[in-house]
């Protein structure tokens, strides 16, 4: 049986996000008797391909998903039985391996920056109050780790994620890359970001040099591979946490 104290010590000594995930999730999945588990950071999502973006729009919708709404509004762990009836949850999320879900917030400087999540399959017991208390303690340690690592990386002039650190793109350049990935022209990007079209062109030239690419498509592919690799490892290769079928229209749950 996993021990939360040993997990807390592992978190303290983790050097980066990938090491953190690889070390803690075998123990946490066992501790919480979870069918699936994952940790992801919201900043990983902007350059996902269109299908995964649509999935995440459903999964993270505060209008459609009362579990996510509770998490976003309160920054506190929650499981589905705390906010919705079993029948209503099955309408929202009919996947057998998501019969019960529990999520907790990763917070930095008062902002929700990430989520840790666990699911149990049909036939498994629901998450309970003790599970919520344990996830709350876990989220405190993870949030403290994020604050420490980010402050250290800022001091060193590095980004949190290794996939981005080698690229050295500025926040503005990442905004431009995201709009390029959405198919915007230089003129459209300039209008949206309130900069000239020539400024967009010059920024793209710098970005191409940094990434060692020669085209917009190559740049998007280069960045998307890194983000989707992080995303896939966060969820063990599945993209449907909390909302499994973006092709279905689920009823909105009233506040």
Secondary structure, DSSP 4 states (H G I P E B T S, - for coil): ---HHHHHHHHHH--SHHHHHHHHHHHHHHHTT-SEEEEEEGGG-TT--HHHHHHHHHHT-TTT-HHHHHHHHH-S-EEGGGTS-HHHHHHH---GGGSEEEEEEEEETTEEEEEEEEEE-TTSPPP-HHHHHHHHHHHHHHHHHHHHHHHHHHHHT--SSHHHHTT---HHHHHHHHHHHTT--HHHHHHHHTS-HHHHHHHHHHHHHHHT-SSHHHHHHHHHHHHHHHHHHHTTT---SS---TTS-PPPPP-
